Amino acid sequence: MSDMQGNACDGDDDGDGVIDATDNCPLVSNSNQADLDSDELGNACDEDDDGDSVADSQDNCPLVSNSDQTDVDNNDIGDVCDS
């Protein structure tokens, strides 16, 4: 953030209103502190939001845990979140 304070002196590096000591993503703004998988890493900087060991970029259902990635109808949407 461009607040003219160096990170060493800045208690809120990302400027989201949450001090770094308690911020679950201290360098990425995420004032709501959302942490879907309760891994203490905020969704804004977590590469696996649902905690199923499949990175969101490769996950066919990134917000619902489905480590087996089952997709019976092959529509690229995991069965656990496909209506």
N, C-alpha and C positions, 0 to 999 in steps of 0.2 A: 504494500500500500504506500502511496506517496504522501505520507503525513510529515515528512521532513525529519523523522526520527529514525535512526539506525535500528536494526532489529535487536541489537544488544541492549538498547535503552527503551525499546518499545514493549509494553506489556500486552499489546494486542496487535501483533504483526499483520493480521489480515483485515483489521478494522471492522470486524463484525459485531463488536460490542461484547464479546466474550473474552476474558483475559486468557492469555496463552497457557497459564498454569492449569486451567480447567477446560480449555478448548479441545475438543476431540479431533480437530483439524486446524491446528494453529496457523498454517500458512495458506489455507483456502477458506474464503468467507462462507460461513454456514451458521448464521445466528440461531437457527432453530435446533441445532445440534442433533439432527435426526441420525439414528444409528439402528437401522432395521435389524441387523443380526447381533446386536449387543456385544460387538467385539471391541468396543471402546475406540473405534475408528469411525468418524462421521461419514455418512453416505457420500458427501461431497468429495472426499479423497480416498474412499474405499473402492478398490478395484473388484470387490466381490461383495456387493451389498447384502445378498441373502445368505452368505456364509456357507455355501454348498461346495466350495473348493473349485468352482468353475468361474473364471473371470467374467465379469459382466459383458465384456466385448465378445465373448464366445458363448455366453449363456442363452439358451432359448427361452428362458423365463427368469430374467435377472432379479426380480423382486420377490420370488417365491422359491424356496429351497427345493431343488430337484437335481441332485448330483448325478442321477442316471441319465438325465436329458431325454427321457422317453418322449417320442413324438410319433404316435401311431399313424396319424394321417399325413405325415411328412409335409406339414405346412410351415415348418420352422418356428412354431410356437409350442413350447413344452406342454405336455398333456395336463400338468397340474394347474396351468393358468389359461388353458384353451377351452373356451365354452363350446 
